[in-house]
Structures are given as structure tokens and as C-alpha cells.
Amino acid sequence: MQNQDITAGFQSADNSDSAYLIKFLEDVHNCETVRNVFKEQLAWLKIQRGDYVLDIGCGIGDQAYEMAKLAGYAGLVTGTDASHAMIDMAKKRHSASGLNLDFLVAPANAQPFDNLSFDHIRTERVLMYVKDTDPVFAEYLRLLKPGGNLLVYDVDWDALVISHSHTVLTRKIVGFISDKFPSGRIGCDLFRHFKRFGFNDIKVKACGYSHPLELVKRIIGGIIQTGVNENSFTANEINDWWAILERDDREGKFFASFQGFMVMGRKQKI
Ligand SMILES: C[S@@+](CC[C@H](N)C(=O)[O-])C[C@H]1O[C@@H](n2cnc3c(N)ncnc32)[C@H](O)[C@@H]1O
């Protein structure tokens, strides 16, 4: 199957090959490092029975489901996503769970809830697809109860490292990928945004994901192909670049790491 451009795809999953994107999310969730980072998020959030939790950009809803087990029947977890295909899949996977878990379609910057509705809000790998993130932070503040937690995890695409003998071309490819995201440097800027929006007790943790070549191809292969289609690279130089990584992989020398940042802050108590 041809790798899809995930920057274009996740900005508008309903107008893309949503089945490809859903399978991609399932496979990413199964990575041990990704699961471990989620476990750490739960340890930071400390969701209690009776808590109201919002997962913005919830995708296929697997993390919302895990959080609903913690919030229990006195609480409620709601997952929202801009994509109908994602929300339909989230409902299909989790509606029969019997948990207090709700899914609905809504863009990150316009959530259909009353002010001060949630004890915790979480967003993972979503803000990189949003050009202007300030209205999303304004929504976080509006929706959180005083003293409520905001936890955001996102990637800094400039900090993608790929061990490759063609360092100049590799830098150019990494820069191209980063610029293709509406907010490719959001991981690095999260701390600044938490400060600007007045969050307290801010914690930051850098989390690197090292994926096998096959998954790396699915994450960045389609974006690089967009670069070929737009004449930012030639097909030959990109074919040679991948061939070197494949040879490295056969020789057990392939290494790439995606750097993300997990940031949590507390809304001021009045
Ligand atoms: C990479 S997926 C991450 C999904 C989920 N948070 C996870 O960790 O698996 C990005 C998700 O963000 C959603 N998304 C992209 N732009 C959005 C926006 N402006 N508002 C809400 N959701 C958005 C996409 O539809 C997709 O489900």
C-alpha cells in the first residue's frame, strides 16, 4: 500500500483515506514506547472516580476508553475529534464497553460544552495539525474547572533525528517535513503557551520514540513523496536516501527517533 501524507491526512481525515489513517493509529498505539508515555500521562493526571475528562482530538478513542475506566460510573469521559470517520470508529470500538464514555464530532477550537465543565483535559498529537493554536488554548481555559489539569503531548518535528550518511539531504528532508505541519514546532513551544495562558505548576517531560523503519516509512514516507511531487526533491535522490536506510536496517544499524514533549499545567484556582 502507498504511504499516505499524514500531514494532509490528519488535517482532514474525512477527505482522505480514513481507513489508512485508522489502521495507522491502531499500529502506533500498539508500540510499547507510545503505551508507556500514555501510562505516564495517567500517572500525572491522577484521574479519580467521579472526574469529568475531555480528550480533544481523540482519534479512535482508545485512550478515552482507558481514562473512562478510571473515572468510573460517577464520572464521564468525552472524546471529541474534527473527523466523523474517527468518531464513528471510536463509537464502534468502545460503545459496547458500558463505561461512561461519550464521543462527538467537534473542532478543537470550538468545543460544544459549558464553561468550567472538566476536571482534566488531554490532547495528544493534535495541535501539530492546527495552524493557530491560541483559540484551542482559550477553549482549554474556558472548559477547565479552577484547579483542573491540562495535559498536552506533541511532537517537535525539527527534532526528528535520523542516522544517515547523507547529512545535508537528511537535514533538508527533516526541515521539509517540519514545515509541512501547520504547527511543526509545537512540541518545543508548548511550555511557552502554558505560561502565556496562565497555567500553574507546569511540568515538562521530553519523550523520544524510536520506531522500526517500516513504521518510520509510514509516518514520513508520504510527506517526503509530497516533496518529490512538489519538486523539492528528485525521485532519484529520495530513492537513494531510502535505499541507504534499508541497507542500514538489513545490517541492524537503522536508527531514527521522534522527539515529543509531554506538558501538564493546572488552571488557577479562583
Ligand atoms: C495523530 S491523530 C491522534 C489521535 C489521538 N489523540 C491519539 O493519540 O491517537 C490526530 C487526530 O487529530 C484530529 N484533528 C486534526 N485536526 C483537528 C482539529 N482542528 N480539531 C480536532 N481534531 C483534529 C484528527 O482527526 C486525528 O484524529
The ligand as an SDF file (V2000), in Angstrom:
LIG
                    3D

 27 29  0  0  0  0  0  0  0  0999 V2000
   -2.3990   11.6890   15.0290 C   0  0  0  0  0  0  0  0  0  0  0  0
   -4.0990   11.6240   15.4050 S   0  0  0  0  0  0  0  0  0  0  0  0
   -4.0240   11.4640   17.1840 C   0  0  0  0  0  0  0  0  0  0  0  0
   -5.2600   10.8630   17.7410 C   0  0  0  0  0  0  0  0  0  0  0  0
   -5.1990   10.5550   19.2450 C   0  0  0  0  0  0  0  0  0  0  0  0
   -5.0610   11.7520   20.0360 N   0  0  0  0  0  0  0  0  0  0  0  0
   -4.0900    9.5950   19.5420 C   0  0  0  0  0  0  0  0  0  0  0  0
   -3.2150    9.9140   20.3330 O   0  0  0  0  0  0  0  0  0  0  0  0
   -4.1100    8.5130   18.9660 O   0  0  0  0  0  0  0  0  0  0  0  0
   -4.6520   13.2880   15.1920 C   0  0  0  0  0  0  0  0  0  0  0  0
   -6.1550   13.4490   15.3970 C   0  0  0  0  0  0  0  0  0  0  0  0
   -6.4540   14.8460   15.4540 O   0  0  0  0  0  0  0  0  0  0  0  0
   -7.6400   15.0840   14.7530 C   0  0  0  0  0  0  0  0  0  0  0  0
   -7.6490   16.5040   14.3780 N   0  0  0  0  0  0  0  0  0  0  0  0
   -6.8610   17.1290   13.4650 C   0  0  0  0  0  0  0  0  0  0  0  0
   -7.1360   18.4270   13.4270 N   0  0  0  0  0  0  0  0  0  0  0  0
   -8.1120   18.6470   14.3480 C   0  0  0  0  0  0  0  0  0  0  0  0
   -8.8170   19.8000   14.8020 C   0  0  0  0  0  0  0  0  0  0  0  0
   -8.5690   21.0150   14.2780 N   0  0  0  0  0  0  0  0  0  0  0  0
   -9.7510   19.6660   15.7570 N   0  0  0  0  0  0  0  0  0  0  0  0
   -9.9970   18.4290   16.3060 C   0  0  0  0  0  0  0  0  0  0  0  0
   -9.3710   17.3000   15.9080 N   0  0  0  0  0  0  0  0  0  0  0  0
   -8.4350   17.4140   14.9620 C   0  0  0  0  0  0  0  0  0  0  0  0
   -7.5920   14.1200   13.5820 C   0  0  0  0  0  0  0  0  0  0  0  0
   -8.8560   13.8810   13.0040 O   0  0  0  0  0  0  0  0  0  0  0  0
   -6.9980   12.8820   14.2580 C   0  0  0  0  0  0  0  0  0  0  0  0
   -7.9820   12.0370   14.7770 O   0  0  0  0  0  0  0  0  0  0  0  0
  1  2  1  0
  2  3  1  0
  2 10  1  0
  3  4  1  0
  4  5  1  0
  5  6  1  0
  5  7  1  0
  7  8  2  0
  7  9  1  0
 10 11  1  0
 11 12  1  0
 11 26  1  0
 12 13  1  0
 13 14  1  0
 13 24  1  0
 14 15  1  0
 14 23  1  0
 15 16  2  0
 16 17  1  0
 17 18  1  0
 17 23  2  0
 18 19  1  0
 18 20  2  0
 20 21  1  0
 21 22  2  0
 22 23  1  0
 24 25  1  0
 24 26  1  0
 26 27  1  0
M  CHG  2   2   1   9  -1
M  END
$$$$
